[in-house]
Amino acid sequence: MSYNLLKGKRGIIFGALDENSIAWKTAERVHEEGGKFVLTNAPVALRMGAINELAKKTGSEVIPADATSFEDLQNLVDKSVEILGGKLDFVLHSIGMSVNVRKGRHYTDLKPDWTAKGWDISAVSFHKVMQTLYKSDAMNEWGSIVALTYMAAQRVFPDYNDMADNKAYLESIARSFGYFFGRDKKVRVNTISQSPTPTTAGQGVKGFSGFIKYAEEMSPLGNATADDCADYTVTLFSDLTKRVTLQNLYNDGGFSNMGVSEKVMDRFEDEE
Ligand code: NAI
C-alpha cells in the first residue's frame, strides 16, 4: 500500500546489489511512496548489471561510486543534485564488507590490513558520505540520513567477526555527525539495527543459517525481513519522524530485549 509519504522528496540509495539486498527493497518502497532517487554502488558491483533492472523499474539513474573515495562521492552528490533538480531529502547507506569474514580469518587472528579495509568500507565510508553532503550543503532542512547496522555492535556474536567492531564505529559516527548535521542543517541521522537477513552480505557470515533460525525463535514477532526494513526506512525518510535523530533503532521483532524464549528453552528441556 502506498501513502505518498515521500512525494516530492529526492535522495541517494547506496548498496543495491541484487534483488535480495535491503537497499533494493528500500528503493522499491521509496519509489512506491513517490520519492525520486539516484542509485549507486561500487563500480565492481555494478558490473553484475542487476541494478539496471531496478533503475528501469524505478525511473532512476545509476552513478558508480566507491564509498571510500571522496572523489567518487563528490561526483555522486553533485550529479545527483543536478539530475534530481535540487538538494536532497534522504540518503540510505546500506554498505558492508569485511575482508576477514570473506577470507574466513578468525577474530583472534585478524589481519590488520584487511581489518582496516573492511572498517573503511563498512564504517568510515558513512563519515565520508556525510562529510561530502555536509560540506556541499547538499541536504534540505528536515532531511534524513539512515545507515544499517547489526546488534553485534552491542553484544557478542562470535562469528560476526570484525564486522561487530565496524558496526560499533558506524553507530558512533551516526551520533557524532548527527549532532553537527542536526545543529547546523536540521538534518537527522539514525541507524537501523536489522534482524539477520538472507542477502549476499548476510549469508557471508559463518553459521548464518543457524544464526537466523535462532533469532527467529527468540523474537516474539519473528525476524524482520528486508521488506520490513524498507518500510521502517520509509518512515524515517518521511516527515512523520522529523525529530527522531542520533538513535540506533531496532527493527528485529523484539530480539534485542529478549533473555530467552520458550521456544528456545524447549530445546534444552530434555537435558535436565
Ligand atoms: P548486500 O550484500 O546486498 O549489500 C551490501 C552492499 O555493500 C553491496 O551492494 C555492495 O556492493 C556494497 N559495497 C561493498 N563495498 C562497497 C564500496 N566500497 N562502495 C560502495 N558500496 C560497497 O547485503 P545487505 O544485507 O543488503 O547489506 C546492507 C547493509 O545492511 C549492510 O550495512 C549490512 O551490514 C547491513 N545489515 C545486514 C544484515 C543481514 O543479516 N543481511 C543484518 C543487519 C545489518
Boltz pocket constraint, residues with backbone or C-beta under 6 A from the ligand:
constraints:
  - pocket:
      binder: B
      contacts: [[A, 14], [A, 15], [A, 16], [A, 17], [A, 18], [A, 20], [A, 21], [A, 22], [A, 23], [A, 40], [A, 41], [A, 42], [A, 45], [A, 65], [A, 66], [A, 67], [A, 68], [A, 93], [A, 94], [A, 95], [A, 96], [A, 97], [A, 121], [A, 148], [A, 149], [A, 150], [A, 192], [A, 193], [A, 194], [A, 195], [A, 196], [A, 197], [A, 198], [A, 199], [A, 200], [A, 201], [A, 202], [A, 203]]
      max_distance: 6.0
